Amino acid sequence: MSFSNPADKIILALDGMDKQEVFSLLSNLPELKWVKVGLELFTLAGPEILVELQELGKRIFLDLKFHDIPTTMEHACFQAARSRAELITVHACAGHDALVKANEGAKRGAQEVGMPSPTLLAVTVLTSWSSSNFESQLGLNQTINERVQYLAQLAFNTGMGGCVCSPLEIRNLRIKFPKPFELITPGIRFSDSSLDDQERVMSPLEALRSGASKIVLGRIITKASNPREVFKRVCDDLEMI
């Protein structure tokens, strides 16, 4: 069965560009529905960029990965929800109390502006970590997979709407956490693409077949000589599901 619109499953990461470059790119991708605003663009352009993107009809994944004490997490997610972002990231390793408070803050913020509560996504282990670096640098007595499973369970237990993980962990997580729990994955590459700074990757089609809710695409589109052509290639691939 194919999706009614494959673009519903694609989130474009607006990283590595200034504001002018972002809007130039988006003018060539009118079918694109979801955009991810991360630390780079948010720091460069400020919160106003969210309003401008929404005025273009784009839905916002606000990827600021909040990680702080519970009260700060609550207040940050309150403000993030008031921006009308629909997906918001927090770090799962902020812990139980911080995740609960983050959810409470997001719900209050959305209510204040008359919006449905956003989906809070708990970040598990970043896709830039390899198994060897993870074990040697962090000093944890867990493999990446064990850590992801642990943090995903924490996210589920604290009422998060989903989590962010690499595509390699999707299949096992989907078995344990059925929909509507969201599994959003970056680390998406074609077999003929450069890995850049990503380690745990998969193709768009493989990721969705494994159970991903949505996939995050970045440089394979934003750095392409013909971004529209690559976007169409991804959409065509997803029609095969």
N, C-alpha and C positions, 0 to 999 in steps of 0.2 A: 504494500500500500504506500503510495507517495504522499507527501505532505501537500496540503492545499496550496501552500506557498513556501518553498524552501527557504526564502529570505527570512521567515519567522524564526529560523533556527540559527541564524548567523549574526554574530556581534562583531562589529569592526572596531578594533582598538586604535584610537586616534593618538598614538604615541609618536614621538620623534618629528613632530611637525609644529609649525607656528600656526596662529589663527588663520592667516590668509591661506596657507597651504591646506588646512583642514577644509575650509569652505570651497576651495577650488576642487579638491578631491571629491567632496560630497556632491558637487554640481554634476559630476560625471557618473554618480551612482544613485540615480533617483529611486531605484527599487529597494535600496538598503533601508531597513527599518530600525535596527538597533545599533547604537554606538556606545563604545566604552570610553569614558573620560577617566584617566588615571592621574597619578601624581604629577607627571610632567606637564600635561596640558592645563590641569587645574591650577597648578602653581604659576604657570605662565600667564594664563588668560583670566583667572579668577572665576568666582561662581557665576558671573554673568554669561559665561560660555554655555552653561546649561540652558539658560533661557533662550539663547540664540539658536541652539540646536533644536530645542523643542519647537520653536517657531518655524523651523524647517520640517516639522512633522516627525522628528526622530525621537525614539524612545531611549531613555538614558540608563546605562549601567554605570553607576558611580563607583569606581574602583579605587578607593583611598585606603583600604585595608586598615581600618581603625584598630589600634592595639594600645590600650591604656587601662587605667584604673576604672572600676565600674561606673562611678559618677561621670567621669569624662566621656566614657563610651556612650552612656545614656544621653548626655547633652549633645555630643557630636552626631549621633544618629537621629536625634530630634531635629537638628538643623538640616541634616542631609535629606530627611524625609520631606521637610518643608520645601525643598528645591524641586519636588515632584519627580525625583529619580525613582525608578521602579525596581531596580536591583542595586543593592548596596553591600559592599564587602566589609567584613571585620575579620580579624585574625582569631581563629578558633583557640589558639594557645593563650589568648587573654584570659580564658578560664570561665567556669560555670557562671559565677556571679556577674561578670562583665557582659557575658552574652545575654543573660536574662535582662539586665538593665538596658542593653542596646536595643533589644526587641521592644521593651516598654517605651523607650524614648522614640523609636521610629513610629510606633503606633500613634503616640500622642502628636508627633509632628505632622503625620499624614492627616489626622483628624482636624488639625488646626486649619489646614488649607483645603479641606473637603475632598481629599483623595483617599483611595483605598490604601491600606497599609502596604508598604513596599516589601519585597522579598529580601530578607537579610541572608547573605551567603557567607558562610564561614570558610575562610581560606585554610586549607590543610597544610600541604607541603608544596612549596613553589616548584614549578616545572624546570627551573634552572638547576635544581639539585640533582646530582648523580648519586648513586648508591655509595660509592667510595667516599665522596666529599661529605655526604650526609653523616656517615659514621665517624669519619676522622675529625671533622670540624665541630660538630655539635655535642659530642660526648653523650649521646643518648643510647640506652640499651634497647633500641628498637630499630628494625629495618624501616625503610621508607614506607613500605606497604603496611606494616604494623602501626606505624605512627598515623598514617592516613586513616586507617580503620578506627583507631582510637579517637582521633579528633572528629571524624564524621559522626561517630556515635555520640560524642559530647554535643555536637551541633544539633543532632536530632533530639536529644534529651532536653535541650534548653529551648526548643521551639524555633530554631532557625528554619528558614524556608528551604535551605539547601546548602550545598558546599561547593567549593572550587577545588579541583584536583587535576592531576594530569590524566590524559586519556588512558594510560596504562592501568589506572586503578578503577576505572569506570565500571567495568563488567562486574567485579566483585561487590562494589558498593551498590549497584543497581539491584542485585539479588537481595541484599540486606535491607535496602531502603527504597521501596517501590515509589512510583509517582503517586502524589504530586511533589515529593521531595525533589528539588532541582539539583541536577549535577551539571555544573558548567565547567567546561574545560578549555584552557588555552593549550599551548604546545601542539598546535595543528600545523602540519606541514605536508606537502605533496612528497612523493618518493623522490622526485627530482629537485627538491628545494634545499637550500642551505639551512642547517640547523640553527645558525646564529648562536645565541647563548642559551638555547633550549637543549635539554637532555632527554626528557621523557616525552616522546612525541608520537603522533599517529596521523593518518590522513583524515580529512573531513568525513568521508563516508564510513570509514572504520569506526571513528569515534561515536557517531550517531547509532550505528548498528550495535555498538557495545552498550548503549543505554544513556548516552549523554542527552541532556535536555536541550542544550545549546552549545555551540562551539564559538570560541573567540579567535578571530583571524586578525593578524596585524601586518607584519612586514611582507608577507607573501602577496598582499594586495597593495599596501601603501607604498612599498618600494618597487613595485612592478613597473615595467615600461608601459604597460597597458592595464591599469587597475580594473577597468570595466570588463575586459576580456577574462581576467582571472576570477573576478566575482561571478561572471556567467559560468565559468568552468566549474566552480564550486556548486552553484545552483543546479547545473546539469547533472553533476555527480549525485547530489542529494535526491534528485528525481528518481534515482534507481532504488530507493528504499521503499 
